[in-house]
Amino acid sequence: MTATTNLLNTPLNALHLELGARMVPFAGYSMPVQYPAGLMAEHHHTRTAAGLFDVSHMGQLSLSGPEAAAALESLIPIDVMGLGIHKQRYGLLLNDEGGIVDDLMFVNRDVSNGGELFVIVNGACKHGDLAYMQQRIGSLCNIEPQFDRALLALQGPQAVTALQRLLPGVEKLVFMTGAAFAVDGADLYVTRSGYTGEDGFEISLPAHAAEAFARRLLAQPEVKPVGLGARNSLRLEAGLCLYGNDIDTSTTPIEAGLNWALQKVRRTGGARAGGFPGAAKILAQLDGTAPPQRLRVGLVGLERVPVREHVALHNEQGQMVGEVTSGLLAPTADKPIALAYVQAEYSALGTRLNAMVRGKAVPMAVSPLPFVPNRYHRG
């Protein structure tokens, strides 16, 4: 989508313009890619202090009813029914071939006692996700889109210092937990999570309250605004997948290296094994009875040449054995990094491959993930 007249605006649009943001089309919205300080400064500020991101383009959903947990569990290979109150998990919405329809985050806001499962999905996928859920589980639970709510992400080692001034008690949260707060009569729900590899928070709040709260955050000395550009470089250094680039309907969770997201209870031999779309294929890949032919890997450049998505990867014999899905010159790691899919026999750590950049072979090596150590606050 390039015609800006067709783009939606988030509740913070006027603030972005006031702050001098360069706006770009993203997921159907006009979104800030960077502010006058620039991508590099925004990236480093998030790593050292606190960056404020507008992620209101994301889709927020509420699932409720006595069967809501079982219903959602029937669509994702994750333990939903065993999730504690105000605990959060990462999930993968699957199709019948085991491909990833979307990746998402969900929180148990006491769904078994009349509360809800609060779900956050990707902005570009939210309408499709809603239709898919309504088709598959709409008769089993109440599915309420909350696409009008705003979502802010405050990320970085000083995020907690800034946020606790406005929301006393938020510092008690640990990684992947949440709590409700109220500010000036507005209901907020805050989780200690994010997409940067740093400690931080995501804050769901009504659209009408978003600008005032964002201004209060930006008034804190630790906090500066950060755009989509640095959001991408931060998540890539953290080794995190971007939907549409690194995962999509053609990739399974096992090919994507997301085995860690599948709890034992949903695996072969578990109390609620299988029962999700594509389960036979995914569990066979996970068990090794039908291992995947390709795998997602991290790559580091052995020369200082950035390698972008869609670049072919060749083995030493010149045969194509994979393709880069995300890549850049990493600001913190200070070297070229990339995520890629390669034939399984080329996925071992240290394997040398050549990225074909404008006809030139650029040497790279398979690297552990993340590229920059994460700093989640686990208590």
Salt bridges, closest charged atoms under 4 A:
GLU18 OE1 - ARG215 NH2 2.68
ASP54 OD2 - HIS16 NE2 2.72
GLU73 OE2 - ARG266 NE 3.95
GLU73 OE2 - ARG272 NE 2.64
ASP79 OD2 - ARG89 NH1 3.66
ASP79 OD1 - ARG272 NH2 2.72
ASP96 OD2 - ARG136 NH2 2.86
GLU116 OE2 - ARG109 NH1 3.19
ASP184 OD2 - ARG216 NH1 3.73
ASP187 OD2 - ARG149 NH1 3.36
GLU198 OE2 - ARG47 NH1 3.11
GLU198 OE1 - ARG375 NH2 2.91
ASP199 OD2 - ARG192 NH2 2.70
GLU211 OE2 - ARG215 NH2 2.94
GLU222 OE2 - ARG165 NH2 2.65
GLU237 OE1 - HIS43 NE2 2.89
GLU237 OE1 - ARG47 NH2 2.86
ASP246 OD2 - ARG235 NH1 2.81
GLU255 OE1 - ARG294 NH2 3.67
GLU303 OE1 - LYS360 NZ 3.19
GLU323 OE2 - HIS310 ND1 3.20
ASP334 OD1 - ARG304 NH2 2.70
